[in-house]
Amino acid sequence: MATGVDARLLKSTKFPPEFNQKVDMQKVNLQVIKKWIASKISEILGGEDDVVIELCFGLIEGSRFLDIKGLQIQLTGFLDKETASFCKELWKLFLS
């Protein structure tokens, strides 16, 4: 699913060590996570952006074991320099 550019970004981007831990999405309370995502993205972008929020929802609902590194690459075009901190906070929520 990743393009050549995405594959290069995955190889060249430094990710936090906790991104190597797996999260079983069936054990995650998605309603709580979705509220946090909507709030955080709105905060980062300075207003509600349904397109980015729904994109993020679609990416986290896609498979049983979420690829947080791929999610970070996908969201970089929208959240820019805030993407890494957003994904790290999100992953910590998933791991808790």
C-alpha positions as CSV (number, residue, x, y, z in Angstrom):
1,M,0.0,0.0,0.0
2,A,2.9,2.4,0.6
3,T,4.3,4.2,-2.3
4,G,8.0,4.4,-3.1
5,V,8.2,7.8,-1.5
6,D,6.5,6.5,1.7
7,A,8.9,3.5,1.7
8,R,11.9,5.9,1.6
9,L,10.4,8.0,4.3
10,L,9.8,5.0,6.5
11,K,13.5,4.0,6.1
12,S,14.9,7.6,6.7
13,T,12.6,8.7,9.6
14,K,13.7,8.1,13.1
15,F,10.9,6.7,15.2
16,P,10.6,6.4,19.0
17,P,11.4,2.9,20.4
18,E,7.9,2.4,21.7
19,F,6.7,2.4,18.1
20,N,8.2,-1.1,17.9
21,Q,5.6,-2.4,20.4
22,K,2.4,-4.0,18.9
23,V,-1.1,-2.9,19.9
24,D,-4.1,-5.2,19.4
25,M,-6.7,-2.8,18.1
26,Q,-9.5,-5.1,19.3
27,K,-8.5,-4.3,22.9
28,V,-8.7,-0.5,22.3
29,N,-11.7,1.6,23.3
30,L,-12.0,3.4,19.9
31,Q,-14.7,5.8,21.1
32,V,-12.3,7.3,23.6
33,I,-9.4,7.4,21.2
34,K,-11.5,9.0,18.5
35,K,-12.6,11.8,20.8
36,W,-8.9,12.4,21.7
37,I,-7.9,12.4,18.0
38,A,-10.6,14.8,17.0
39,S,-9.7,17.2,19.8
40,K,-6.0,17.0,19.2
41,I,-6.1,17.4,15.4
42,S,-8.5,20.4,15.8
43,E,-6.0,21.9,18.3
44,I,-3.0,21.4,16.0
45,L,-4.8,22.7,12.9
46,G,-6.5,25.6,14.8
47,G,-10.0,24.4,14.0
48,E,-12.0,21.3,13.1
49,D,-10.9,19.6,9.9
50,D,-13.3,16.7,9.2
51,V,-11.2,15.4,6.3
52,V,-8.0,14.9,8.3
53,I,-9.9,13.6,11.3
54,E,-11.8,11.0,9.2
55,L,-8.6,10.1,7.4
56,C,-7.0,9.3,10.8
57,F,-10.0,7.3,11.9
58,G,-9.9,5.3,8.7
59,L,-6.2,4.6,9.2
60,I,-6.6,3.4,12.8
61,E,-9.6,1.2,11.9
62,G,-7.9,-0.5,9.0
63,S,-6.3,-3.5,10.6
64,R,-6.0,-5.4,13.9
65,F,-2.4,-4.3,14.5
66,L,-1.9,-0.6,13.7
67,D,1.2,0.5,11.8
68,I,2.0,3.7,13.7
69,K,5.0,4.4,11.6
70,G,2.9,4.3,8.4
71,L,0.2,6.4,10.1
72,Q,2.9,9.0,10.9
73,I,4.0,9.1,7.3
74,Q,0.4,9.4,6.1
75,L,-0.4,12.3,8.4
76,T,2.8,14.3,7.8
77,G,1.3,16.2,4.9
78,F,-1.5,17.4,7.1
79,L,0.0,17.9,10.5
80,D,3.5,18.9,9.4
81,K,6.0,19.3,12.3
82,E,3.4,18.3,14.8
83,T,2.9,14.8,13.4
84,A,5.7,13.1,15.4
85,S,4.5,14.4,18.7
86,F,0.8,13.6,17.8
87,C,1.7,10.0,16.9
88,K,3.8,9.6,20.0
89,E,1.0,10.8,22.3
90,L,-1.5,8.6,20.4
91,W,0.7,5.5,20.6
92,K,1.2,6.1,24.4
93,L,-2.6,6.1,24.7
94,F,-2.8,2.9,22.7
95,L,-0.2,1.2,24.9
96,S,-1.8,2.3,28.2
